[in-house]
């Protein structure tokens, strides 16, 4: 009985060893039918509007003001852009320099900044120039 038991244990261990070896080779060897990532080209899924991407800026009328954000309606399109500002944003009016609190709904502004790569309707402003104030 001990020889049969020993042969049974050796057989089970041999089957386990072969199974682990096949699994290891399958994991370690690359799949030749897959295309290497170095040859793939990345293309954006959405086109960025030229008004933002080419000039890094937009001209429009302020629709609403929030806490460190403003929404402008583009001057020549029926689109809006959310503009985020920070402590480095520079503000200019017809009378000289200004602050975020000096901006008013209805004013025509030119915004220069960096478009958000994940959301084409949002940008971080570097400068905001008031082109036309409201009466």
C-alpha positions, 0 to 999 in steps of 0.5 A: 500500500505504501508504494501505491500511495507514494506513486499517487502522491508523485503523480498528483505533484507531477500534474500540479508541476506541469499545470503551474509550468504551463500557466507560467509560460502562458503569462510570461510569453507575449501574445504575438497577435496583439499590436505593440503599444509603441506602434499605436497612434493616439488620436483625440476623440473630440476636436477642440474648437479653434477659437480656444486651441489656435489662439489660446483665447476666446472673446465673449460676453460674461453670462454669469459670475461664480466663486473663481469662475465665470461663464462667457457666451462666445461672441461669434458662436452659440456656445459658452465656455466656463473660465476658471481663474486663480491668483495668477490671473491678470485682469485689465479694464479700460481704466487699467488693472482690475480684480475679479470683483470688478467684472460684471455680467454683460461685459464683453471680455477677451480671455487668454488661457489654457484649455482643459484637455479633458473638457473642451468647454473649460479653460484656466484664464491667464488674463482677462481683458474687459473690451466693453463695459456695461452702462 
